[in-house]
Amino acid sequence: MPHFLSASERRQPASIPFKPWWQTLGTLVLVAWLAGCAGQAPAPDVPRQPDDWQRQQDDLAALDTWTVAGKVGLRTPEESRSANLDWSQSPSHYRMLISGPFGAGRSVLEGRQGAVTLTTSDGRFEASSPEALMQQQLGWSLPISALDYWVRGLPAPGRSHQQSDDELGFPKTLSQDGWNIRYRDWTYADSLWLPSRLIMTYDDIRATLVVNQWQPQTGSEQPSDGPEQPSEETPDAAR
């Protein structure tokens, strides 16, 4: 289980000088947080119904393999930017490819049990967890490992949280680990309603994740590396 750092530890200054690629890493791990697929399932004939969320709880909890393609917008006091995201998830491995606007820049974050690696044009970096990798390279850390739950609309287990629901019983807001998540839109894929737009805030950091393609898969299937060209919809980090 990853180690989650206290608020004071997250804000400690880096012990080494920032390298030219630190902003890429900062964007990447927030995307990884927040975390390509072959196609989007068609929407059902009817919109979300009041019993849909409860009906799919067991299937959501069991979902551990998927591919996601989308975009992320990141806003901090210093900057505002967006990037493409392709995320492949399986029980034993995840891989997140992030590329800048118009294909500029390319970084890959991969995780397996007990090891996380970041590969950029400046080299390959490794740590025991995504949080440890952030602390090692940035001097601060965030609980990245919760994103595989949040992207399904679920709180990470074993830790306190607060949640509010919309009029249909779907999650509307979720507060956990100091982050506030707002679920703005939903999409229908493989008989599941899944979040397609999340706005996440932590102090003065704001990240908007727009999922353009959701492809849940069975545990026996292996996620692909994602499409070459994700959709061009760009999340507005300021909204």
C-alpha positions as CSV (number, residue, x, y, z in Angstrom):
1,M,0.0,0.0,0.0
2,P,1.5,3.4,-1.0
3,H,2.6,5.7,1.7
4,F,0.6,8.9,1.9
5,L,2.5,11.9,3.1
6,S,1.2,14.5,5.6
7,A,0.4,18.0,4.5
8,S,3.6,19.3,6.0
9,E,5.7,16.6,4.2
10,R,3.9,17.4,0.9
11,R,5.1,21.0,1.1
12,Q,8.7,20.4,2.0
13,P,11.1,22.1,-0.5
14,A,12.9,19.9,-2.9
15,S,16.3,18.7,-1.7
16,I,17.7,18.8,-5.2
17,P,17.4,21.6,-7.9
18,F,14.4,21.3,-10.2
19,K,15.4,19.8,-13.5
20,P,14.1,21.1,-16.8
21,W,11.5,18.4,-17.0
22,W,9.9,18.9,-13.6
23,Q,6.8,20.6,-15.0
24,T,6.2,17.7,-17.3
25,L,6.4,15.4,-14.2
26,G,4.2,17.6,-12.2
27,T,1.5,17.6,-14.9
28,L,1.9,13.8,-15.5
29,V,1.5,12.8,-11.9
30,L,-1.6,15.0,-11.6
31,V,-2.9,13.3,-14.7
32,A,-2.1,10.0,-13.3
33,W,-4.2,11.0,-10.5
34,L,-6.8,12.2,-11.7
35,A,-5.3,8.7,-14.4
36,G,-6.5,4.9,-24.9
37,C,-9.0,2.9,-26.2
38,A,-10.3,1.4,-29.4
39,G,-13.8,3.0,-29.4
40,Q,-16.6,4.5,-27.3
41,A,-19.7,2.4,-26.5
42,P,-22.9,4.0,-27.8
43,A,-25.1,5.8,-25.3
44,P,-28.2,3.9,-24.2
45,D,-31.6,4.8,-25.6
46,V,-32.6,6.3,-22.3
47,P,-30.6,8.7,-20.0
48,R,-29.4,7.9,-16.5
49,Q,-32.1,6.5,-14.3
50,P,-32.4,6.8,-10.5
51,D,-31.5,3.1,-9.8
52,D,-28.6,2.9,-12.3
53,W,-25.9,3.8,-9.8
54,Q,-26.8,1.3,-7.2
55,R,-27.5,-1.4,-9.8
56,Q,-23.9,-1.2,-11.1
57,Q,-22.0,-1.0,-7.7
58,D,-20.7,-4.6,-7.8
59,D,-19.6,-4.3,-11.4
60,L,-17.8,-1.0,-10.7
61,A,-16.0,-2.4,-7.7
62,A,-14.9,-5.4,-9.7
63,L,-13.7,-3.3,-12.7
64,D,-9.9,-3.4,-12.6
65,T,-8.9,-3.4,-16.3
66,W,-9.6,-0.5,-18.7
67,T,-8.2,2.0,-21.2
68,V,-9.0,5.7,-21.1
69,A,-8.2,8.4,-23.6
70,G,-8.8,12.1,-23.0
71,K,-7.3,15.4,-22.0
72,V,-6.4,17.1,-18.8
73,G,-6.2,20.8,-18.0
74,L,-4.0,21.9,-15.1
75,R,-4.2,25.3,-13.5
76,T,-1.8,26.6,-10.7
77,P,-1.0,30.1,-9.6
78,E,2.0,30.1,-11.9
79,E,0.5,28.5,-15.1
80,S,-2.4,27.0,-17.0
81,R,-1.8,24.1,-19.5
82,S,-3.4,21.1,-21.1
83,A,-2.2,17.8,-22.4
84,N,-3.4,14.5,-24.0
85,L,-3.7,11.4,-21.9
86,D,-3.8,7.7,-22.7
87,W,-4.2,5.4,-19.7
88,S,-4.0,1.6,-19.7
89,Q,-4.9,-0.1,-16.4
90,S,-4.8,-3.8,-15.3
91,P,-4.6,-5.4,-11.9
92,S,-0.8,-5.8,-12.0
93,H,0.3,-2.8,-14.2
94,Y,-0.7,0.7,-15.3
95,R,0.7,2.8,-18.0
96,M,0.0,6.5,-18.6
97,L,1.2,8.3,-21.7
98,I,1.0,12.1,-21.7
99,S,1.8,14.3,-24.6
100,G,1.6,18.1,-24.9
101,P,-0.5,20.2,-27.2
102,F,-0.1,19.3,-30.9
103,G,2.0,16.3,-29.9
104,A,4.8,18.3,-28.3
105,G,6.6,16.3,-25.5
106,R,6.0,12.8,-24.5
107,S,6.3,11.1,-21.0
108,V,5.3,7.7,-19.8
109,L,4.5,6.8,-16.2
110,E,4.4,3.0,-15.5
111,G,3.6,1.2,-12.3
112,R,3.9,-2.3,-11.1
113,Q,3.9,-3.8,-7.6
114,G,6.6,-2.0,-5.6
115,A,8.0,0.0,-8.5
116,V,7.0,3.1,-10.5
117,T,9.0,4.5,-13.4
118,L,8.9,7.8,-15.3
119,T,10.4,7.9,-18.8
120,T,11.0,11.3,-20.5
121,S,13.4,12.7,-23.1
122,D,15.7,13.4,-20.1
123,G,15.9,9.8,-18.9
124,R,14.3,7.2,-16.8
125,F,13.5,7.7,-13.1
126,E,12.3,5.1,-10.6
127,A,10.7,4.9,-7.1
128,S,8.6,2.6,-5.0
129,S,5.4,4.4,-5.5
130,P,4.1,7.4,-7.5
131,E,4.0,9.4,-4.3
132,A,7.6,8.6,-3.6
133,L,8.6,9.5,-7.2
134,M,7.0,12.9,-6.7
135,Q,8.7,13.5,-3.4
136,Q,12.0,12.4,-4.8
137,Q,11.9,14.6,-7.9
138,L,9.7,17.5,-6.8
139,G,10.0,17.7,-3.0
140,W,6.2,17.3,-2.5
141,S,3.7,14.6,-3.0
142,L,0.1,13.8,-3.6
143,P,-1.9,10.6,-3.2
144,I,-1.9,9.6,-6.8
145,S,-2.8,6.0,-6.1
146,A,-6.4,6.9,-5.4
147,L,-7.2,8.0,-9.0
148,D,-8.1,4.5,-10.2
149,Y,-11.1,4.6,-7.7
150,W,-12.0,8.3,-8.3
151,V,-12.1,7.9,-12.1
152,R,-14.8,5.2,-11.5
153,G,-16.8,7.5,-9.2
154,L,-15.7,5.6,-6.1
155,P,-13.8,6.7,-2.9
156,A,-10.5,5.0,-2.2
157,P,-11.1,2.3,0.4
158,G,-9.8,2.4,4.0
159,R,-9.7,6.2,4.3
160,S,-12.3,8.7,5.4
161,H,-14.3,10.7,2.8
162,Q,-17.3,12.8,2.3
163,Q,-19.7,12.5,-0.6
164,S,-22.8,14.1,-2.0
165,D,-25.1,12.7,-4.6
166,D,-27.1,14.3,-7.5
167,E,-30.9,13.9,-7.9
168,L,-30.4,10.5,-9.6
169,G,-28.2,9.1,-6.8
170,F,-24.9,9.4,-8.8
171,P,-21.9,11.0,-7.1
172,K,-21.9,14.7,-7.3
173,T,-18.9,15.6,-5.1
174,L,-16.3,13.6,-3.3
175,S,-13.8,14.9,-0.7
176,Q,-10.8,12.7,0.2
177,D,-7.2,13.1,1.1
178,G,-7.6,16.9,1.0
179,W,-8.9,16.9,-2.6
180,N,-12.4,17.9,-3.7
181,I,-13.7,16.1,-6.8
182,R,-16.8,17.3,-8.7
183,Y,-18.4,14.9,-11.2
184,R,-19.8,17.0,-14.0
185,D,-20.6,14.5,-16.8
186,W,-21.1,10.8,-17.4
187,T,-20.8,8.4,-20.3
188,Y,-22.2,4.9,-21.0
189,A,-19.6,2.2,-21.8
190,D,-20.0,-1.6,-21.7
191,S,-23.3,-1.4,-19.7
192,L,-21.7,1.0,-17.1
193,W,-22.2,4.7,-16.4
194,L,-18.7,6.1,-15.9
195,P,-17.4,9.7,-15.2
196,S,-16.4,11.6,-18.3
197,R,-15.6,15.0,-16.7
198,L,-14.0,15.5,-13.3
199,I,-12.9,18.7,-11.7
200,M,-10.4,18.2,-8.9
201,T,-9.1,20.9,-6.6
202,Y,-6.5,20.9,-3.9
203,D,-5.7,24.3,-2.3
204,D,-4.7,26.4,-5.3
205,I,-4.3,23.5,-7.7
206,R,-7.1,22.8,-10.1
207,A,-7.1,19.8,-12.6
208,T,-9.9,19.1,-15.1
209,L,-10.0,15.6,-16.6
210,V,-12.1,15.1,-19.8
211,V,-12.5,11.5,-20.8
212,N,-13.2,11.2,-24.5
213,Q,-13.1,7.4,-24.6
214,W,-13.8,4.9,-21.9
215,Q,-13.3,1.2,-22.6
216,P,-13.8,-1.1,-19.6
217,Q,-12.4,-4.6,-20.1
218,T,-12.6,-8.0,-18.5
219,G,-9.7,-9.1,-16.3
220,S,-8.6,-11.6,-19.0
221,E,-8.2,-8.8,-21.6
222,Q,-5.1,-6.7,-21.8
223,P,-5.5,-3.0,-22.4
224,S,-4.1,-1.6,-25.5
225,D,-1.6,1.3,-25.7
226,G,-4.4,3.6,-26.8
227,P,-5.2,5.4,-30.0
228,E,-2.6,7.4,-31.8
229,Q,-4.8,10.5,-32.0
230,P,-7.1,11.2,-29.0
231,S,-10.0,13.5,-29.4
232,E,-9.3,17.2,-29.7
233,E,-11.7,18.4,-27.0
234,T,-9.7,20.5,-24.6
235,P,-10.7,20.9,-20.9
236,D,-10.8,24.5,-19.7
237,A,-8.7,24.5,-16.5
238,A,-10.2,27.8,-15.6
239,R,-13.8,26.7,-15.5
